[in-house]
Amino acid sequence: MRFDIFTLFPEMFRGPLDESILARARERGLLEIALHNPRDVTTDRHHIVDDYPYGGGAGMVMKPEPLFAAIEQAEVTGPIILLSPQGRVFSQQIARELATEPRITLMCGHYEGVDERVREHLVTDEISLGDFVLTGGELAAMVLVDAVARLLPGVLAAGSTEEESHTAGLLEYPHYTRPAEFRGWRVPEMLLSGNHAAIARWRRKESLRRTRARRPDLFARLDLTPLDRKLLAELDAEATEAERGGEDSAGQ
């Protein structure tokens, strides 16, 4: 996969994209990243890429000419995505969709944003990280690249992404590693049992518990299986028992 990233601040990408898993993916030829600075295609002496907004107001707006020229010069193909707080909210599902594309273009807005003609006639999609505003699209672009690139075949070990949070609409179950006891806190005995079927059941139950408690919005959209309903009944019974135990202790 190739990412073409259009940004006024290409140096911001040097660290995050040159370290860890993304660096190894690039070294192995699984991921290609090209950085383009719209200033480089400007023809004026001062390399101006922004101007005051028509109608007045605070801040500066990125001009259309450098963005159109930079995109056209790079001869990009595939989706052209503007990172914007007005875009559709990024999700694991969107990451999976984008991971099927051979080439993706990311445009990083800055200042007060981009000229509306860029939205109307150049970009094909707008994506936001959430309901908040950043100083520019660069950090959002880094997040999108990381989330998508890790889904590419060969970037992570086989099976690494199959049971993660949001993969099947659930938050991921708790993880533990050695030592089996740390400061008096023990790993759940089920995980030490070696019974893989029982462990899988425990993990599903914990995913349901965690999703219902932390993300009721996700939980409400789940298509529950018969096993899920049984596990939820067990969780409800455990909660009732815990409440009774607390009442008994309070009454002593």
Backbone as numpy.savetxt, mean C-alpha at the origin, in Angstrom:
# Nx Ny Nz CAx CAy CAz Cx Cy Cz
8.67 -5.63 -14.49 7.83 -4.45 -14.49 8.71 -3.20 -14.49
8.22 -2.19 -15.18 8.93 -0.92 -15.19 8.04 0.19 -14.64
8.60 1.00 -13.75 7.94 2.20 -13.25 8.67 3.41 -13.83
7.92 4.32 -14.45 8.44 5.62 -14.84 7.87 6.63 -13.86
8.73 7.30 -13.11 8.28 8.23 -12.08 8.68 9.64 -12.46
7.70 10.51 -12.56 7.93 11.91 -12.94 7.84 12.77 -11.67
8.96 13.39 -11.33 9.05 14.10 -10.06 10.02 15.27 -10.18
9.75 16.33 -9.46 10.67 17.47 -9.39 11.80 17.21 -8.42
11.70 16.13 -7.65 12.69 15.85 -6.61 13.16 14.39 -6.70
13.84 14.02 -7.77 14.27 12.62 -7.95 15.19 12.10 -6.86
15.94 12.99 -6.22 16.86 12.53 -5.18 16.13 11.92 -3.98
14.86 12.27 -3.80 14.09 11.70 -2.70 13.96 10.18 -2.82
14.08 9.66 -4.04 13.85 8.24 -4.28 15.11 7.40 -4.12
16.26 8.02 -4.04 17.51 7.27 -4.09 17.64 6.28 -2.94
17.34 6.68 -1.72 17.47 5.76 -0.59 16.47 4.63 -0.59
15.16 4.93 -0.57 14.16 3.87 -0.47 14.22 2.84 -1.59
14.55 3.27 -2.80 14.53 2.35 -3.93 15.86 1.62 -4.12
16.86 2.00 -3.35 18.18 1.38 -3.48 18.53 0.50 -2.30
17.56 0.13 -1.51 17.80 -0.68 -0.32 16.88 -1.90 -0.29
17.30 -2.91 0.45 16.47 -4.05 0.82 15.87 -4.78 -0.38
14.61 -5.17 -0.26 13.95 -6.04 -1.24 13.86 -5.36 -2.61
13.54 -4.07 -2.64 13.43 -3.39 -3.94 14.78 -3.34 -4.65
15.85 -3.12 -3.90 17.18 -3.11 -4.52 17.52 -4.47 -5.11
17.22 -5.54 -4.39 17.51 -6.88 -4.90 16.66 -7.20 -6.14
15.40 -6.75 -6.11 14.54 -6.98 -7.27 15.08 -6.26 -8.50
15.62 -5.07 -8.32 16.20 -4.32 -9.43 17.47 -4.99 -9.93
18.28 -5.46 -9.00 19.53 -6.13 -9.38 19.26 -7.40 -10.19
18.18 -8.08 -9.88 17.84 -9.33 -10.56 17.02 -9.11 -11.83
16.75 -7.86 -12.15 16.03 -7.56 -13.37 14.53 -7.77 -13.28
13.99 -7.91 -12.08 12.56 -8.10 -11.92 11.82 -6.77 -11.90
12.55 -5.71 -11.58 11.94 -4.39 -11.41 12.87 -3.35 -12.01
12.30 -2.47 -12.81 13.05 -1.37 -13.40 12.37 -0.06 -13.02
13.16 0.90 -12.58 12.62 2.19 -12.17 13.38 3.30 -12.89
12.65 4.14 -13.60 13.24 5.28 -14.29 12.68 6.56 -13.70
13.55 7.47 -13.32 13.14 8.75 -12.74 13.29 9.85 -13.79
12.25 10.66 -13.92 12.23 11.74 -14.90 11.90 13.05 -14.19
12.68 14.08 -14.46 12.42 15.39 -13.87 11.84 16.31 -14.94
10.59 16.76 -14.78 9.99 17.66 -15.78 10.80 18.92 -16.04
11.63 19.33 -15.08 12.46 20.52 -15.31 13.41 20.32 -16.49
13.79 19.07 -16.72 14.77 18.78 -17.76 14.26 19.05 -19.17
12.95 19.13 -19.34 12.40 19.36 -20.68 11.92 20.79 -20.87
12.07 21.63 -19.85 11.67 23.03 -19.99 12.64 23.74 -20.94
12.17 24.79 -21.61 12.99 25.50 -22.59 13.37 26.91 -22.16
12.82 27.37 -21.03 13.15 28.71 -20.57 14.43 28.68 -19.74
15.02 29.82 -19.55 16.32 29.91 -18.88 16.25 29.47 -17.43
15.12 29.67 -16.75 15.01 29.37 -15.34 14.36 28.01 -15.06
14.04 27.27 -16.09 13.43 25.94 -15.94 12.19 25.99 -15.04
11.29 26.89 -15.39 10.09 27.09 -14.58 9.08 25.98 -14.82
8.57 25.40 -13.75 7.58 24.31 -13.85 6.28 24.65 -13.15
6.18 25.83 -12.54 4.96 26.18 -11.81 4.64 27.66 -12.02
3.41 28.04 -11.68 3.01 29.43 -11.85 1.84 29.70 -10.90
1.47 31.00 -10.78 0.38 31.38 -9.90 -0.96 30.89 -10.46
-1.90 30.54 -9.59 -3.20 30.05 -10.08 -4.04 31.19 -10.64
-4.72 30.94 -11.77 -5.71 31.88 -12.26 -6.82 32.02 -11.22
-7.29 33.22 -11.03 -8.34 33.48 -10.06 -7.82 33.79 -8.68
-6.49 33.71 -8.51 -5.90 34.03 -7.22 -5.89 32.86 -6.26
-5.30 33.05 -5.13 -5.20 32.00 -4.12 -3.76 31.74 -3.73
-3.60 31.02 -2.64 -2.26 30.74 -2.13 -1.59 29.63 -2.93
-0.26 29.63 -2.92 0.50 28.55 -3.52 0.68 28.67 -5.01
1.41 27.69 -5.55 1.71 27.64 -6.97 1.15 26.35 -7.57
0.89 26.37 -8.86 0.32 25.23 -9.57 1.32 24.74 -10.61
1.50 23.43 -10.72 2.41 22.88 -11.72 1.83 23.09 -13.12
2.66 23.63 -14.01 2.24 23.99 -15.36 2.03 22.73 -16.22
1.14 22.79 -17.19 0.90 21.61 -18.02 2.02 21.30 -19.01
2.68 22.35 -19.58 3.64 22.10 -20.65 4.77 21.15 -20.26
5.44 21.36 -19.11 6.54 20.44 -18.77 6.08 19.01 -18.53
4.89 18.83 -17.95 4.40 17.49 -17.66 4.05 16.76 -18.94
3.33 17.42 -19.85 3.00 16.80 -21.13 4.28 16.47 -21.91
5.22 17.42 -21.95 6.44 17.22 -22.73 7.28 16.08 -22.16
7.38 16.00 -20.83 8.18 14.94 -20.21 7.58 13.57 -20.48
6.26 13.46 -20.35 5.59 12.19 -20.61 5.76 11.78 -22.07
5.57 12.72 -22.97 5.67 12.41 -24.40 7.09 12.04 -24.79
8.07 12.70 -24.21 9.47 12.40 -24.53 9.84 10.98 -24.06
9.29 10.55 -22.94 9.60 9.23 -22.40 8.86 8.12 -23.12
7.89 8.47 -23.96 7.12 7.49 -24.73 6.57 6.39 -23.82
5.91 6.80 -22.76 5.40 5.84 -21.79 4.22 5.07 -22.37
4.00 3.88 -21.82 2.84 3.07 -22.16 2.19 2.62 -20.86
0.94 2.16 -20.95 0.26 1.69 -19.75 -0.38 2.82 -18.98
-0.87 2.53 -17.78 -1.56 3.56 -16.98 -0.63 4.70 -16.57
-1.17 5.91 -16.58 -0.47 7.11 -16.10 -1.22 7.57 -14.85
-0.59 7.40 -13.71 -1.27 7.62 -12.42 -0.75 8.89 -11.76
-1.67 9.77 -11.42 -1.34 10.95 -10.64 -1.55 10.63 -9.17
-0.52 10.83 -8.36 -0.67 10.66 -6.91 -1.30 11.93 -6.36
-2.51 11.79 -5.83 -3.30 12.97 -5.48 -4.23 12.65 -4.33
-4.46 13.60 -3.39 -5.42 13.36 -2.32 -6.86 13.27 -2.83
-7.08 13.59 -4.11 -8.41 13.49 -4.70 -8.65 12.15 -5.39
-7.65 11.29 -5.41 -7.78 10.02 -6.12 -8.50 8.95 -5.34
-8.73 7.81 -6.00 -9.32 6.67 -5.30 -8.31 6.15 -4.28
-8.81 5.70 -3.15 -7.94 5.33 -2.05 -7.24 4.01 -2.36
-5.94 3.99 -2.22 -5.11 2.82 -2.53 -5.46 1.67 -1.60
-5.41 0.46 -2.15 -5.74 -0.74 -1.38 -4.92 -1.91 -1.91
-4.97 -3.02 -1.19 -4.27 -4.21 -1.64 -4.85 -4.71 -2.96
-6.14 -4.56 -3.15 -6.77 -4.97 -4.40 -6.22 -4.16 -5.57
-6.07 -2.86 -5.39 -5.50 -2.03 -6.45 -4.06 -2.42 -6.71
-3.31 -2.72 -5.64 -1.92 -3.16 -5.81 -1.86 -4.43 -6.65
-2.77 -5.37 -6.39 -2.79 -6.61 -7.18 -3.13 -6.33 -8.64
-4.06 -5.41 -8.88 -4.41 -5.06 -10.26 -3.20 -4.45 -10.98
-2.51 -3.54 -10.32 -1.38 -2.88 -10.95 -0.21 -3.83 -11.17
-0.10 -4.85 -10.32 1.01 -5.80 -10.45 0.93 -6.62 -11.74
-0.19 -6.57 -12.44 -0.33 -7.29 -13.70 0.13 -6.43 -14.90
0.41 -5.16 -14.65 0.83 -4.26 -15.72 2.33 -4.38 -15.97
2.77 -4.41 -17.23 4.21 -4.46 -17.50 4.90 -3.11 -17.29
4.14 -2.02 -17.39 4.74 -0.69 -17.25 3.71 0.25 -16.65
4.15 1.04 -15.67 3.28 1.98 -14.97 3.99 3.32 -14.87
3.26 4.39 -15.11 3.80 5.74 -14.96 3.18 6.39 -13.74
4.03 6.98 -12.90 3.58 7.70 -11.71 3.96 9.16 -11.83
2.99 10.02 -11.63 3.23 11.46 -11.68 3.05 12.03 -10.29
4.10 12.69 -9.80 4.07 13.25 -8.45 3.70 14.72 -8.50
2.52 15.03 -7.99 2.13 16.42 -7.89 2.92 17.12 -6.79
2.92 18.43 -6.82 3.60 19.19 -5.77 2.95 20.57 -5.68
3.36 21.33 -4.66 2.81 22.65 -4.43 1.29 22.55 -4.25
0.51 23.39 -4.99 -0.95 23.34 -4.87 -1.57 22.27 -5.78
-0.72 21.52 -6.49 -1.23 20.50 -7.38 -0.88 20.78 -8.82
-1.59 20.14 -9.74 -1.29 20.27 -11.16 -2.42 20.99 -11.88
-2.10 21.59 -13.00 -3.10 22.21 -13.86 -4.17 21.18 -14.20
-5.43 21.58 -14.15 -6.54 20.64 -14.35 -6.49 19.96 -15.72
-5.86 20.58 -16.70 -5.78 19.96 -18.03 -4.90 18.71 -18.01
-4.01 18.62 -17.03 -3.23 17.39 -16.87 -4.15 16.26 -16.44
-5.04 16.56 -15.49 -6.02 15.56 -15.05 -6.96 15.13 -16.18
-7.40 16.10 -16.95 -8.43 15.82 -17.95 -7.88 15.13 -19.19
-6.63 15.42 -19.56 -6.16 14.98 -20.88 -4.86 14.18 -20.86
-4.27 13.96 -19.70 -2.99 13.24 -19.68 -3.03 12.00 -18.79
-3.39 12.16 -17.54 -3.39 11.01 -16.63 -4.61 10.13 -16.90
-4.45 8.85 -16.59 -5.56 7.90 -16.77 -6.16 7.45 -15.45
-5.50 7.80 -14.34 -5.99 7.37 -13.03 -5.41 8.30 -11.97
-6.10 8.41 -10.86 -5.59 9.16 -9.70 -5.70 8.27 -8.48
-4.64 8.23 -7.69 -4.62 7.38 -6.51 -4.16 8.20 -5.30
-4.84 7.96 -4.18 -4.52 8.61 -2.92 -4.18 7.55 -1.88
-3.30 7.90 -0.95 -3.00 6.97 0.16 -4.07 7.01 1.23
-4.86 8.06 1.26 -5.89 8.18 2.30 -6.38 9.60 2.40
-7.21 9.85 3.37 -7.83 11.16 3.53 -6.94 12.10 4.33
-5.80 12.41 3.75 -4.87 13.38 4.33 -4.04 13.94 3.19
-3.30 15.01 3.45 -2.55 15.69 2.40 -1.06 15.67 2.73
-0.25 15.29 1.74 1.20 15.32 1.86 1.74 16.55 1.14
3.02 16.85 1.34 3.62 18.00 0.66 3.80 17.74 -0.83
3.79 16.50 -1.23 3.93 16.14 -2.64 3.63 14.68 -2.84
3.64 14.24 -4.08 3.30 12.85 -4.38 4.45 11.87 -4.25
5.64 12.35 -3.92 6.80 11.47 -3.90 6.68 10.34 -2.89
6.31 10.64 -1.66 6.20 9.59 -0.65 5.10 8.59 -1.02
4.01 9.09 -1.57 2.93 8.20 -2.00 3.42 7.29 -3.13
4.21 7.82 -4.04 4.74 7.02 -5.14 5.64 5.90 -4.61
6.46 6.21 -3.60 7.32 5.19 -3.01 6.50 4.06 -2.40
5.44 4.43 -1.70 4.57 3.43 -1.09 3.93 2.55 -2.16
3.44 3.17 -3.22 2.79 2.39 -4.28 3.79 1.44 -4.94
4.99 1.92 -5.24 6.01 1.06 -5.85 6.31 -0.14 -4.96
6.48 0.11 -3.68 6.79 -0.99 -2.74 5.65 -2.00 -2.69
4.42 -1.51 -2.55 3.27 -2.40 -2.41 3.06 -3.25 -3.67
3.29 -2.66 -4.83 3.09 -3.39 -6.08 4.27 -4.31 -6.38
5.47 -3.81 -6.22 6.66 -4.59 -6.60 6.77 -5.88 -5.81
6.39 -5.87 -4.54 6.52 -7.08 -3.72 5.57 -8.18 -4.17
4.58 -7.84 -5.00 3.64 -8.84 -5.52 4.14 -9.48 -6.81
5.21 -8.97 -7.38 5.72 -9.52 -8.64 6.34 -10.89 -8.40
6.13 -11.82 -9.30 6.71 -13.16 -9.14 8.23 -13.10 -8.98
8.73 -13.76 -7.94 10.16 -13.83 -7.72 10.72 -12.78 -6.79
9.96 -11.71 -6.52 10.48 -10.65 -5.64 10.55 -11.15 -4.20
9.50 -11.82 -3.73 9.49 -12.43 -2.40 9.46 -13.94 -2.55
9.74 -14.63 -1.46 9.69 -16.09 -1.48 8.28 -16.56 -1.79
8.17 -17.68 -2.47 6.86 -18.22 -2.86 5.98 -18.40 -1.63
4.73 -17.93 -1.73 3.77 -18.08 -0.64 3.81 -16.97 0.39
4.78 -16.05 0.29 4.92 -15.02 1.32 3.74 -14.06 1.39
3.05 -13.86 0.29 1.96 -12.88 0.26 0.58 -13.50 0.34
0.51 -14.83 0.48 -0.79 -15.51 0.39 -1.69 -15.29 1.60
-1.11 -15.12 2.80 -1.93 -15.01 4.00 -1.73 -13.68 4.73
-1.27 -12.67 4.01 -1.04 -11.38 4.62 -2.35 -10.65 4.91
-2.24 -9.62 5.73 -3.40 -8.76 5.96 -3.91 -8.23 4.62
-5.23 -8.22 4.46 -5.94 -7.68 3.30 -5.91 -8.59 2.08
-5.14 -9.68 2.10 -5.10 -10.55 0.93 -6.44 -11.21 0.70
-7.10 -11.69 1.76 -8.40 -12.33 1.63 -9.48 -11.57 2.39
-9.26 -10.28 2.58 -10.24 -9.46 3.28 -10.11 -9.49 4.79
-9.11 -10.21 5.30 -8.90 -10.33 6.74 -7.57 -9.72 7.13
-7.46 -9.27 8.38 -6.16 -8.92 8.93 -5.42 -10.21 9.27
-4.11 -10.15 9.20 -3.31 -11.35 9.41 -3.31 -11.76 10.88
-3.18 -13.05 11.11 -3.10 -13.61 12.46 -1.77 -13.23 13.13
-1.66 -13.37 14.45 -0.41 -13.04 15.15 0.73 -13.98 14.76
1.94 -13.44 14.78 3.14 -14.23 14.49 4.03 -14.28 15.74
4.72 -15.40 15.90 5.68 -15.57 16.99 6.92 -16.27 16.45
8.04 -16.06 17.12 9.27 -16.78 16.79 10.03 -17.08 18.07
11.21 -17.69 17.98 11.98 -18.04 19.16 12.43 -16.78 19.90
12.52 -16.84 21.23 12.34 -18.01 22.10 10.86 -18.28 22.38
10.58 -19.50 22.84 9.20 -19.87 23.14 8.66 -19.12 24.35
9.56 -18.65 25.21 9.16 -17.84 26.37 10.09 -16.65 26.48
9.51 -15.46 26.63 10.29 -14.24 26.76 9.67 -13.38 27.85
10.44 -13.15 28.91 10.00 -12.35 30.05 8.68 -12.86 30.63
8.52 -14.15 30.60 7.32 -14.76 31.16 6.16 -14.86 30.20
6.30 -14.33 29.01 5.25 -14.40 28.00 5.54 -15.57 27.07
4.62 -16.51 27.01 4.84 -17.71 26.22 4.11 -17.65 24.88
4.71 -18.31 23.92 4.06 -18.50 22.63 2.86 -19.41 22.84
1.71 -19.16 22.20 0.56 -20.06 22.35 0.94 -21.51 22.09
0.50 -22.38 22.99 0.87 -23.79 22.89 0.46 -24.41 21.57
-0.63 -23.94 20.99 -1.09 -24.49 19.72 -0.01 -24.42 18.65
0.75 -23.32 18.64 1.77 -23.14 17.61 2.97 -24.06 17.81
3.09 -24.61 18.99 4.20 -25.53 19.29 3.79 -26.98 19.16
2.53 -27.23 18.80 1.99 -28.59 18.81 2.43 -29.43 17.63
2.75 -28.80 16.51 3.08 -29.56 15.31 1.86 -30.05 14.55
0.66 -29.76 15.05 -0.59 -30.18 14.40 -0.97 -29.09 13.40
-0.64 -29.31 12.13 -0.79 -28.25 11.13 -2.25 -27.89 10.87
-3.14 -28.88 10.91 -4.56 -28.58 10.70 -5.10 -27.73 11.84
-4.71 -28.07 13.06 -5.17 -27.30 14.22 -4.56 -25.89 14.21
-3.32 -25.79 13.78 -2.67 -24.47 13.69 -3.38 -23.59 12.66
-3.72 -24.17 11.50 -4.43 -23.41 10.47 -5.77 -22.92 11.00
-6.46 -23.76 11.76 -7.74 -23.37 12.34 -7.55 -22.23 13.34
-6.53 -22.35 14.18 -6.22 -21.30 15.17 -5.92 -19.99 14.47
-5.14 -20.03 13.41 -4.79 -18.81 12.68 -6.01 -18.15 12.06
-6.90 -18.95 11.49 -8.11 -18.40 10.91 -8.96 -17.73 11.99
-9.06 -18.37 13.11 -9.84 -17.84 14.22 -9.25 -16.52 14.71
-7.94 -16.46 14.82 -7.30 -15.23 15.29 -7.45 -14.11 14.26
-7.41 -14.45 12.97 -7.63 -13.44 11.93 -9.04 -12.86 12.03
-10.02 -13.74 12.26 -11.39 -13.27 12.44 -11.50 -12.40 13.68
-10.90 -12.84 14.78 -10.94 -12.06 16.02 -10.36 -10.66 15.80
-9.20 -10.61 15.18 -8.49 -9.35 15.00 -9.23 -8.42 14.02
-9.75 -8.99 12.95 -10.45 -8.17 11.96 -11.73 -7.59 12.55
-12.50 -8.41 13.26 -13.75 -7.93 13.85 -13.49 -6.82 14.87
-12.42 -6.96 15.63 -12.13 -5.98 16.67 -11.52 -4.69 16.11
-10.61 -4.83 15.15 -9.85 -3.67 14.70 -10.39 -3.01 13.44
-11.00 -3.81 12.57 -11.50 -3.26 11.31 -12.90 -3.76 11.03
-13.88 -3.27 11.79 -15.27 -3.71 11.57 -15.76 -3.42 10.16
-15.18 -2.43 9.50 -15.57 -2.14 8.12 -15.18 -3.28 7.19
-13.99 -3.84 7.38 -13.57 -5.00 6.59 -14.41 -6.22 6.96
-14.63 -6.40 8.25 -15.38 -7.57 8.72 -16.79 -7.60 8.13
-17.40 -6.43 8.00 -18.77 -6.36 7.49 -18.86 -6.81 6.04
-17.74 -6.76 5.32 -17.76 -7.13 3.91 -17.35 -8.59 3.66
-17.04 -9.32 4.71 -16.57 -10.69 4.56 -17.69 -11.62 4.09
-17.31 -12.56 3.26 -18.23 -13.64 2.86 -17.88 -14.83 3.75
-18.57 -14.95 4.87 -18.21 -15.93 5.90 -18.52 -17.36 5.46
-17.58 -18.25 5.73 -17.79 -19.67 5.45 -18.45 -20.32 6.66
-18.96 -21.54 6.52 -19.50 -22.25 7.69 -18.47 -22.38 8.81
-17.22 -22.62 8.46 -16.19 -22.70 9.49 -16.01 -21.36 10.18
-16.02 -20.27 9.41 -15.90 -18.94 10.00 -17.00 -18.69 11.03
-18.23 -19.07 10.70 -19.35 -18.85 11.61 -19.16 -19.67 12.90
-18.63 -20.87 12.75 -18.38 -21.70 13.92 -17.29 -21.08 14.79
-16.24 -20.57 14.15 -15.15 -19.95 14.90 -15.62 -18.68 15.60
-16.48 -17.91 14.94 -17.01 -16.70 15.57 -17.90 -17.04 16.76
-18.65 -18.12 16.65 -19.45 -18.56 17.79 -18.56 -18.93 18.97
-17.43 -19.58 18.68 -16.48 -19.91 19.73 -15.91 -18.65 20.37
-15.60 -17.65 19.55 -15.08 -16.39 20.08 -16.10 -15.71 20.97
-17.35 -15.73 20.56 -18.41 -15.12 21.37 -18.55 -15.85 22.71
-18.47 -17.20 22.65 -18.59 -17.98 23.89 -17.41 -17.68 24.81
-16.21 -17.55 24.24 -15.04 -17.23 25.05 -15.17 -15.85 25.70
-15.71 -14.90 24.94 -15.89 -13.55 25.48 -16.90 -13.55 26.62
-17.98 -14.30 26.45 -19.00 -14.41 27.50 -18.41 -15.04 28.75
-17.63 -16.07 28.57 -17.00 -16.75 29.71 -16.04 -15.83 30.43
-15.30 -15.03 29.65 -14.36 -14.09 30.26 -15.09 -13.03 31.07
-16.24 -12.57 30.55 -17.03 -11.57 31.28 -17.55 -12.15 32.59
-18.02 -13.38 32.54 -18.51 -14.02 33.76 -17.39 -14.18 34.78
-16.21 -14.56 34.28 -15.08 -14.70 35.19 -14.72 -13.39 35.84
-14.82 -12.29 35.06 -14.52 -10.98 35.63 -15.54 -10.56 36.66
-16.81 -10.90 36.41 -17.86 -10.56 37.38 -17.68 -11.36 38.66
-17.31 -12.65 38.54 -17.09 -13.46 39.72 -15.93 -12.92 40.55
-14.88 -12.50 39.88 -13.73 -11.95 40.60 -14.09 -10.66 41.32
-14.91 -9.83 40.67 -15.29 -8.55 41.26 -16.18 -8.76 42.48
-16.95 -9.87 42.46 -17.88 -10.11 43.58 -17.25 -10.78 44.77
-16.02 -11.22 44.63 -15.38 -11.91 45.77 -14.87 -10.93 46.82
